Amino acid sequence: MEDNMKENDFHLTIPAKVGEQLHLNAETPVRLVVKNNQLVVQFTDLPLRIFQLSVWIWPVVTAFIASIGFYLANRLTAQISLTGSQSLASWFILVGVLVGMLLFAGFFIRNRRRVNHTYKASVYWRTFPVITLAVTVILLLGLLGWFWLLGSAFAGASFDRFTASLIFFIFGLFVNIVMVYAALAIDAGVLSTLLTLVIVCGVVISMATNGQHHWWQHNLSFLGTAAATNAWQFNLTLIFSALLMFALIDYLFVALQAQFPGSKRLLVLRLILSATALDFGAVGAIPNNAAGHVWHDRVSWLLVWFIISLIAGVRWLLPRVTRDFLWLSYGVAATLVVIAMGFKVWGYLSLAAFEMLDFLLAFGWLLLLLDRIQDLIATGTESVITRVAK
């Protein structure tokens, strides 16, 4: 019986190129798992998972210590308000963001050696500050919004010290688990999502803050001028988004170079994308006031030319570009031309509408381009199954 089983054994051949990308050697432990009628090759040195004891114990312990500290810090307070200057919300936002950031940073560093992919270790350290800051800012915005919602729903609510500490622990546990999970799940797709969240949240908050100024009667750039309320939020959003774009571009192209070594087309594409990110940050860094208006307009128009050059050159710069993506790119370009004519020639669109439509189309296409690059990385090399010789 055992001899018959051996005769039916198969041998999985992994190409040398794949082995080099994954840094495999004769001692690399590997196991085969059958899932949903699919054969999955797994390395036993797997990335950390949130439900491992060595992982989830940290969110629990840190949340417990933080809640004990909150209880002791308010030992002289009989009732603790839900919101306000000295409240559950103010304490949790301060402590929760700090602890969440430390947990994210710790697990991001801890997990980097256990992830099997084509990214070099140096990429982690280059992107580490930007990614950590991005996740921390998103956490801060999320907590501010959450407690604003709770404050509106439970206006004037307060709790005794024990109940407030219990709520503090539950909220802290949830936030800590989310931050640890984010650190373990970071990849190009997550970076792209972070980029979208930062831009959308930053711009929407700026629009809402300046609603009373009727910013739409001016232009989108009004949100970054001295006349706007909290203009620094809008400008910081652009600068921060540029840093995230740099991190994402670095993350993607290091992996892409492993599949297309020495490609000059990819080098040109990376340079244009990096210049686009740099220019995007410059739009936020250069104030749109009397002193910087001319340069602000110049870098804004330069950003338009970078996007046009990317759309026009994607056919030659992007490997394995699909016909569907090409037609989509040309459709975006044609729509941008129609929008420009609607503003410049026909006078149908206002300046604010023109800028918003252009921004949405250009940014959306840019995200699709980065997603297409990510698909190139995710496309693996096919192997073969061969029968073991007798």
C-alpha positions in Angstrom: 0.0 0.0 0.0 2.8 2.4 1.0 4.7 1.5 -2.3 1.6 2.4 -4.3 1.3 5.7 -2.6 4.9 6.5 -3.3 4.4 5.7 -7.0 1.6 8.3 -7.1 3.6 11.0 -5.4 4.1 14.3 -7.2 6.9 16.7 -7.0 6.4 20.5 -6.9 9.1 22.3 -8.8 9.7 25.9 -7.8 11.5 28.0 -10.5 14.9 29.4 -9.5 13.6 32.9 -10.1 10.8 32.5 -7.6 13.2 31.0 -5.1 15.5 34.0 -5.4 12.6 36.4 -4.9 11.5 34.6 -1.8 15.0 34.0 -0.5 14.5 30.3 -0.3 17.2 27.7 0.5 17.5 24.0 1.3 16.7 24.6 5.0 13.6 26.7 4.4 10.6 24.9 6.1 7.6 24.6 3.8 4.3 22.8 4.1 1.5 22.1 1.7 -2.1 22.8 2.7 -5.3 21.9 0.8 -8.0 24.6 1.0 -11.2 24.6 -1.0 -9.7 22.2 -3.5 -6.7 24.4 -3.9 -3.1 23.4 -3.0 -1.4 26.2 -1.0 2.3 26.3 -0.4 3.0 27.9 3.0 6.2 28.7 4.8 6.2 27.6 8.4 7.8 30.9 9.4 4.6 32.7 8.7 3.9 36.3 9.4 2.4 37.1 12.8 -1.4 36.7 13.2 -3.6 38.7 15.5 -5.0 35.7 17.3 -1.6 34.3 18.4 -1.0 34.5 22.1 2.2 36.5 21.6 0.2 39.1 19.7 -3.1 39.6 21.3 -1.7 39.7 24.8 -0.1 43.1 24.1 -3.4 44.9 23.3 -5.0 43.4 26.4 -2.2 44.2 28.8 -1.6 47.8 27.5 -5.4 48.5 27.6 -5.6 47.2 31.1 -2.6 49.2 32.3 -3.9 52.4 30.6 -7.3 51.9 32.3 -5.7 51.4 35.7 -3.7 54.6 35.1 -6.9 56.4 34.1 -8.6 55.2 37.3 -5.8 56.3 39.6 -5.4 59.7 37.8 -9.1 60.5 38.5 -9.2 59.1 42.0 -10.4 62.5 43.4 -13.2 62.8 40.8 -16.6 61.4 41.7 -18.2 61.8 38.2 -16.3 61.8 34.9 -17.9 63.5 31.9 -18.1 61.8 28.6 -16.8 64.8 26.7 -15.1 68.1 27.6 -11.7 69.4 28.6 -11.2 66.9 31.5 -13.3 64.0 30.4 -13.3 60.4 29.3 -12.9 61.6 25.7 -10.0 63.9 26.3 -8.1 61.3 28.3 -8.8 58.5 25.9 -7.8 60.5 22.8 -4.5 61.4 24.4 -3.6 58.0 25.8 -5.3 55.9 23.1 -3.4 57.6 20.2 -0.1 57.4 22.0 -0.5 53.7 23.0 -1.9 52.8 19.6 1.0 54.5 17.8 3.5 52.6 19.9 1.8 49.3 19.4 1.6 49.9 15.6 5.3 50.9 15.4 6.4 47.9 17.6 4.5 45.2 15.6 5.4 46.9 12.3 9.1 46.5 13.2 8.6 43.1 14.7 6.8 41.6 11.7 9.2 42.9 9.0 11.6 39.9 9.2 8.8 37.4 9.1 7.1 38.6 5.9 8.1 36.6 2.8 8.0 39.0 -0.2 10.2 40.8 -2.6 10.5 44.0 -0.6 13.9 44.8 0.8 14.3 45.5 4.5 15.6 49.0 3.7 12.1 49.8 2.3 10.6 49.2 5.7 12.8 51.8 7.3 12.3 54.3 4.6 8.5 54.0 4.8 8.3 53.4 8.5 8.0 57.0 9.7 5.5 58.0 7.0 3.3 55.0 7.5 3.3 55.2 11.3 2.4 58.9 11.2 -0.4 58.2 8.6 -2.0 55.5 10.7 -1.7 57.7 13.8 -3.3 60.7 12.2 -6.2 58.5 10.9 -6.6 57.1 14.4 -6.7 60.6 15.8 -9.3 61.7 13.3 -11.4 58.6 13.9 -11.4 59.1 17.7 -12.3 62.8 17.4 -15.2 61.9 15.1 -16.3 59.0 17.4 -16.4 61.0 20.5 -18.1 63.9 18.7 -20.8 61.4 17.7 -21.1 60.1 21.3 -21.2 63.6 22.7 -24.0 64.5 20.4 -25.9 61.3 21.1 -25.4 61.4 24.9 -25.1 65.1 25.6 -24.3 65.8 29.3 -23.5 62.1 30.1 -21.1 61.3 33.0 -20.0 58.2 34.7 -18.6 57.1 38.1 -14.9 56.4 38.2 -15.2 52.6 37.9 -17.7 52.7 35.0 -15.6 55.2 33.1 -12.5 53.1 33.6 -14.3 50.0 32.3 -15.4 52.0 29.2 -11.8 53.2 28.9 -10.6 49.6 28.9 -13.1 48.4 26.3 -12.4 51.3 23.9 -8.6 50.9 24.5 -8.8 47.1 23.8 -10.6 47.7 20.5 -8.3 50.5 19.3 -5.2 48.5 20.3 -6.4 45.4 18.4 -7.1 47.5 15.3 -3.7 49.1 15.4 -1.9 45.8 15.8 -3.9 44.3 13.0 -3.1 47.2 10.8 0.7 46.7 11.5 0.5 43.1 10.6 -1.6 43.7 7.4 0.5 46.5 5.9 1.1 46.1 2.2 0.8 48.1 -1.0 -3.0 47.8 -1.0 -3.2 49.1 2.6 -0.9 52.0 1.7 -3.2 52.9 -1.2 -6.2 52.8 1.1 -4.4 55.0 3.6 -3.6 57.5 0.8 -7.2 57.6 -0.2 -8.4 58.0 3.3 -6.0 60.8 4.2 -6.9 62.9 1.1 -10.6 62.3 1.3 -10.9 62.9 5.0 -8.6 66.0 4.9 -10.4 67.6 2.0 -13.9 66.8 3.3 -13.1 68.2 6.7 -11.7 71.4 5.1 -14.8 71.7 3.0 -17.1 71.3 6.0 -15.0 73.7 8.1 -15.3 76.4 5.5 -18.9 75.9 4.5 -19.8 79.3 6.1 -17.3 81.0 3.8 -19.0 79.6 0.7 -15.7 78.3 -0.6 -17.4 76.8 -3.7 -18.0 80.4 -4.9 -14.2 80.8 -5.1 -12.2 77.7 -6.0 -10.8 74.6 -4.4 -7.5 76.3 -3.7 -9.4 78.7 -1.4 -9.3 76.0 1.3 -5.6 76.5 1.6 -5.6 80.3 1.7 -5.3 82.6 4.7 -9.0 83.5 4.2 -10.1 80.0 5.0 -10.7 78.6 8.5 -7.9 76.2 9.5 -6.2 76.4 6.1 -3.3 74.4 7.6 -5.5 71.3 7.6 -6.0 71.4 3.8 -2.3 72.2 3.1 -1.1 69.6 5.5 -3.4 67.0 3.8 -1.6 67.7 0.5 1.9 67.5 2.1 1.1 64.3 4.0 -0.5 62.7 1.0 2.6 63.4 -1.0 4.7 61.6 1.6 2.3 58.6 1.5 2.6 58.6 -2.3 6.4 58.5 -2.0 6.2 55.6 0.4 3.7 53.7 -1.9 5.9 54.3 -5.0 9.0 53.1 -3.2 7.1 50.1 -1.9 5.8 49.1 -5.3 8.8 49.8 -7.5 11.3 47.9 -5.3 9.2 44.8 -5.7 8.6 45.5 -9.4 12.4 45.8 -10.1 12.8 42.3 -8.9 10.5 41.1 -11.8 11.8 43.5 -14.4 15.5 44.1 -13.5 17.2 46.9 -15.3 14.0 48.2 -17.0 14.6 51.8 -18.2 10.8 52.2 -18.8 10.1 51.5 -15.2 12.8 53.9 -14.1 11.2 56.7 -16.2 7.7 55.8 -14.8 9.1 55.9 -11.3 10.7 59.3 -11.8 7.5 60.8 -13.2 5.4 59.4 -10.4 7.9 60.6 -7.8 8.0 64.1 -9.4 4.2 64.1 -9.3 4.2 63.3 -5.6 6.8 66.0 -5.0 4.8 68.5 -6.9 1.6 67.5 -5.1 3.3 68.3 -1.8 4.6 71.6 -3.1 1.0 72.7 -3.9 0.3 72.4 -0.2 3.7 73.7 1.0 3.7 76.9 -1.1 1.0 79.3 0.4 -1.6 80.6 -2.0 -1.2 84.2 -0.8 0.1 87.5 -2.3 3.7 86.4 -1.9 3.4 82.8 -3.1 0.5 83.0 -5.5 2.6 82.9 -8.7 4.7 79.9 -7.6 1.6 78.2 -6.3 -0.1 78.5 -9.7 3.1 77.2 -11.4 3.4 74.1 -9.4 -0.4 73.5 -9.8 -0.1 73.6 -13.6 3.0 71.5 -13.4 1.0 68.8 -11.6 -1.4 68.9 -14.5 1.4 68.3 -17.0 2.8 65.4 -15.0 -0.6 63.7 -15.1 -1.0 64.3 -18.8 2.5 62.8 -19.4 1.6 59.8 -17.4 -1.6 59.2 -19.3 0.1 59.8 -22.7 3.0 57.6 -21.9 1.4 54.7 -20.0 1.3 52.6 -23.2 5.1 52.5 -23.3 6.1 52.9 -19.7 3.9 50.3 -18.0 4.8 46.7 -18.7 1.9 44.3 -19.7 -0.5 47.2 -20.0 -4.0 45.9 -20.9 -6.2 47.2 -23.6 -9.0 48.0 -21.1 -6.6 50.1 -19.0 -5.5 52.0 -22.1 -9.0 52.8 -23.2 -9.8 53.9 -19.7 -6.8 56.2 -19.7 -7.7 57.7 -23.0 -11.3 58.1 -21.8 -10.1 60.0 -18.7 -7.9 62.2 -20.9 -10.8 63.0 -23.2 -13.0 63.8 -20.3 -10.4 66.2 -18.9 -10.2 68.0 -22.2 -14.0 68.4 -22.3 -14.0 69.7 -18.7 -11.3 72.2 -19.6 -13.3 73.4 -22.7 -16.4 73.7 -20.5 -14.5 76.0 -18.2 -12.2 77.9 -20.6 -14.2 78.0 -23.9 -17.9 77.6 -23.1 -17.8 79.2 -19.6 -20.3 76.5 -18.4 -18.3 75.4 -15.4 -17.2 77.5 -12.4 -13.6 77.5 -11.3 -14.4 75.5 -8.2 -16.3 72.8 -10.3 -13.5 72.7 -12.8 -10.9 72.1 -10.2 -12.9 69.5 -8.3 -13.8 67.5 -11.4 -10.2 67.6 -12.6 -8.9 66.6 -9.2 -11.3 63.7 -8.8 -10.6 62.3 -12.3 -6.8 62.7 -12.1 -6.5 61.4 -8.6 -8.8 58.5 -9.4 -6.8 57.5 -12.5 -3.6 57.8 -10.5 -4.9 55.3 -7.9 -5.9 53.0 -10.7 -2.4 53.2 -12.2 -0.8 52.3 -8.8 -3.3 49.5 -8.4 -2.3 48.2 -11.9 1.3 48.3 -10.8 0.3 46.3 -7.7 -1.4 43.7 -9.9 1.9 43.3 -11.8 3.6 42.5 -8.5 0.9 40.1 -7.4 1.1 38.1 -10.7 3.3 35.2 -9.8 5.4 32.8 -11.8 3.7 29.6 -12.7 5.3 26.3 -11.6 4.7 22.8 -12.7 3.8 19.5 -11.0 5.8 16.5 -12.0 5.5 12.9 -11.1 8.4 11.5 -9.0 10.5 9.1 -10.9 10.5 5.4 -9.7 
